[in-house]
Amino acid sequence: PVPDPRFPNARQAWVAEEETLLLDGLDGVPNDDIGKHLFWLSEKLGRTPFSVAFQIAAIRELQDGWEEQFREISDIIRLSGLSISDYLKQNGTGHNA
C-alpha cells in the first residue's frame, strides 16, 4: 500500500527518538490527561492516534485496553482525508482535546 502522507511513519517500527519524544511530551502529565496531548503527539510523530495511544499504554503500563478508546477516532480521521488538526478543528473529539 502507498503510505499516507499524513501518517508517514505508520507501519514503521518505533525508534528510540520517538519514544523519547513521547516520554518528554508526557512528562508530568497525569494518566487521566493523556488524551488531551495524544492528538498533538500523533501529528508530531506522523502516526495515527491509535498507534500513539498503543505505544503510550505500553510505556506507561496503563490498564489493558486503554488505547481502544482511540481506535474509532483514529479510523475516522484516516478515512476523512483531513490532517489530525484539521479534523479536530472541524469536528472536535469526544476526548476533550
Summary of the structure (lengths in Angstrom):
residues: 97
radius of gyration: 12.6
end to end distance: 30.3
largest distance: 37.9
contacts: 240
relative contact order: 0.17
helix: 61%
strand: 0%
